[in-house]
Amino acid sequence: MTDGIAPSPEEAFLERVKSSRQSGAVLKAKLITLRTDFPEAIILVFEGDDDKIVYGQWIRRLRPNLRYEPFPCGGKKEVRGLKNAVLRDLNGLGQKTYFFVDRDFDDLAGFNGTESVFMTEMYAVENYLVSKEVLEELLRDEFPCHGRPDKRADVINLFDADYARFLDITAALNRRIFVSRRIPIELKKRLPTSLRSLATIELGNITPVEIELESIVVYERDPTSDEIVGLDDQFIDLDPATRYRGKFALKFFRDWLGKLADECQKEGTIIFAEVSGPVRRAEFVISNFASKSRLPTGLHEFVEAIA
């Protein structure tokens, strides 16, 4: 690369991939420092800051008096590298240290040991936040729909239809990610961080954006015919709402809630006819969603066993 020229997104992504190969050792050194400073502390290792926030809400609901130090790593690959490094440690670094990861499309592939590891049964923590149960409570608390279960039911029906449409639109994209994770094949650039390249979100009108999947999910190499045998059948068996990529789902939910809030403030709105009042948009955050969401299967038992 020429000095003074900023790297392309693809080049930057590849550099991050290369540097992450050493992340297990780097994170282990940071964990040793934390353990030295707090020798008796319970340490909970998370993929990232959002996971720290979501699990903070969930753990508070399960064990409000549990005291721990969070240790975000920057991704599942990094948690895996740290877990494997801790497993090789002969000085007891893994004591009182617990790991939390998303299922994604690759489950616990690459983990040399799964003790002290909790994995979601859905794709990711975000999938738990995007549900009609969470929406029901948002409508009751953050929208002026208290005392109007009929209005809440109408909005939830609209959400169900719009979300199903969004999941259908992004099915092929999720399939391409699924294939890359299962084989596995490295990606040459980051996945989209917004929905602009995937779909247009309007209430009752979720429309696809014309894209070339190969330009969105860019494989380092093409899969062989032998590698993809059976993968289509495996993907079709997945439940879209719980097993498609959670970050896409959460972005959809936030955008959709924003459109819903706009509709609520309109004059003569049909959806919110006979309903008036402020919308607390500041509460459209993951901590609030997590406080209202269902808990992952098995989390209660895992958290109760932390000591």
N, C-alpha and C positions, 0 to 999 in steps of 0.2 A: 504494500500500500504506500502511496506517495505521501511524504511528510506534508502536513498542513491540509490534507484533504479528509474531510469527515467520512467515516466508514458508512457504507450503505446499510440499511436495516438488515439485509441478509448477512453481510460481513459481521456486523455487530452481534447478531444472533449466534453465528458460528463461534465467535470469540467467547461468548458466554457459555456455550456448550463445552468448549475446550477447558475453560477455567473451572467449570463445575466438576470436572473429573478429580480435582484436588480438594473439593469442598468438604469431603468427609474428614480429612485431616485438619483442615482449617476450623471447621465447626467443632471438632473434638477438642481442639486447643481452647476454643472459647468456652466450651462446656466445662473443661477442667478448671478454667479460671472461675467460672460461676460456682462450681462445686467447692472450690477452695474458699471462696468468699462466704458461701452459705452451705457448710458441710452437712447440716441436718435438713436442708430444705427439700421439699418435694418439687421436682422439676418436670414440667409438662412441655414436651417438644411438639410444636405445631408446624404446618407447612408455611404459613404466612401470617401477616397481621390480621387479615379478615378472619382466618380460622381462630386466632386468639380471641377475637371479639365474640364470635359466635359461640365457641366452647365456653367462654367466660359466662355468658348468659345461661347456657345449658347446665354447666356445673353448679352455678349459683342456685338454680332451681332444684338440683338433686342433693347437693351438700353445701348449703350456704355458709357453713363454717370452715370449709376446707381452705387451707392456706397453701399457696404454691407459687412458684416462679415460672412464668411462661418463657419459652425459648423458641421464637419463630426462626425458621431456617431459610425461607425463600423459595420453597417448592418441595414437591414430593421426592424428586430425585435427590435433593439435599438431605431430606429426612432419612431416606434409605441409606445414603452414604454414611451419615452419622450413626444410624442404628448399627450398621455393619461394623463400623469402626469401634463402637462401644462394645459390641459383642466380642471383638478380639482383645479388648483391654483386660489385663490381668490384675488391675488394682481396684476393682469394684466400682468403676465409674457408672455402671448401669444401675446401681442401687438407688432406689427412690427416684428413678427416671422413667418416664412413660411417654409413649409416642402416639400421635394421632394423625391419621392420614385419610385422604379420600380414596374411594374405591377406583374411581376413574374407569378406564377401559382395560387396565392391566392388573387390577387387584393388588396382590402383594408380590408380584413378580420381582425378583432381584433381592428381596429381603432374605438374608441368611438365617434370620431367626425372627419369629413372630411373637415371642413372649413379650409382654409389656407393650404390645402394639394394639391400638384400637383402629379399626377400619369401618367406615360408613357402609351400610348396605346399599344406599343410593350412590349415584355417581360422585357426588360431592356435597359438602355442607350446604351449598347454595340451593340444591334441589329441595331441601327441607323447608326453605324459606318461601318458596314459590308454590303456594297451594291455596285452595279455596278456604281452608280453615284460617290461614293467616289473613286472607282478604276479608273474611267475615268479621274478624276482630278489628281490622283497620277501618272498615266501614262503620262499625259501631263506635269506635273510639276516636279516630282521626278525621272521619267524614261525619257530616251531620245526619247520620242514618240511625241514631239511637231511637228506639221505639218504633222503627219501621222495618220489621223483618221481611215484609213484602218487597220493599225496595232493595234490601240487601240480597234477597233471593234473585231478583231480576238482574242485578249487577253481576252476581256470581255466575249466573247462566251465561251472560255475555262473556265473562272472563273465560269460562270453560271452552266456549266455542272459539274465541280468539287464540287462546293458548294452544288448543289442539291444532289450529291452522298454522301457528308459528312452528310447532314441533314437526308438522308435516313438511313445511317449507325447508327446514334445516335438517331433515332426515339424511339426505345425500351427503351433506357436509359432515354430519356426525359419523356416517358410515366411513368416510374417507379417513377421519381421525381414528376411528375404531381399528381400521386395518393397519394404520401406522403403529398403533400401540401394541397390537397383538403379535405382529410379526417378530420383532419390532423394526421400524424404519425411522431414522432421525428426520426431523423437519428442518428445512433450510431457512425458515423465517417464523416469526411469532404468529400465533393465531390472532384473528381480529379482536380488537379491544372495544369496538363499538358495533352497533347493528346496522350502520349505514350501508355496509357492503353486503348485508344479508337480507334484510326485509324492511319494509316501510310499515310503521306501526300507527294505525288509527283505530279508534273504537269501532268494532264491527267490520273492520276492513284491513286485514293483515295481508299485505301483498309482497311477493318475492321480488328481489332485485336480481336482474340478469347478471350472473357471474360465471366464470370458469372455475370450477372447483380446484383444478390443478394450480391456479394462481393464488388461491386462498390457503389451501393446505398443500404446501410444496414439499414433496418427497425428496430426500437426498438421492434416492434411486427408485426405480420402478419395482414393484413386487413381482416375483416370479409366479407362474401359474400354479406351481406346487404350493407356494406359500399361502395363497388365498383360498385354497380348497377348504370348504366348510365354513368360511368366515361369514358369508352372506346369510347362511342359515342361523348362525349364532347371533348376528346383528338383528335379524328380523324378530328373534325371540325376546329382545330387550323391550322393556316398557319405556316408551319415550319420556314420560314425565319424570320418571325416577332414575333412568339410566342414560339419558342424553346429557351432553356437557352442561354442567351447572352454571358456569359463568354466562353462557348464552341465555339460559333461562332467567337468571337474576337481572340481566340487562333488559330483557324483554319486560319483566315484571315492573321494574322501575320506570321504564318508558311508558308502559301502559298505565301505571298509577298516575303519572304526570298528566297524561291525556285525560284520565278520569277526573282528576282535580280541576283541569281546565273546563271540562264539561259541567262540573258542579257549580262553577262560578258564572256560567253563562245565563243570560236572560232567556226565559222560555225553553229551557232544556227539557227534553222529553224524559230522559233517563232519571233525572232528579226532580221531576214534577212534584210539587207540594212539599218539597224538602228544601230548606234553606239554612245557611250557617257557614262558618269558616271551615276551611280544610287545613289541617296541621301538616303542611308539606315537610316541615323540618323533621317529622317523625318517620319519614320514608328512608330509614337507615337500617343496616343489617342488625344492629343490636336490638332494635325494636322488633324487627321481623323474628329474630331468634327467640325473643321473650314470648312470642305468641305461637311459635311453630311446634309441631310434634317433635319428640326426641328420637334420635336414631335407635333402632333395635339393638339391644345389648349395652347401650351406654350406661344405663343405671347400674348394671352389675359391675361393669368395668370401673366406674367411678367409685362405687362402694368399696371395691377391693384395693383402692389406692391407699398406701400407708407408708 
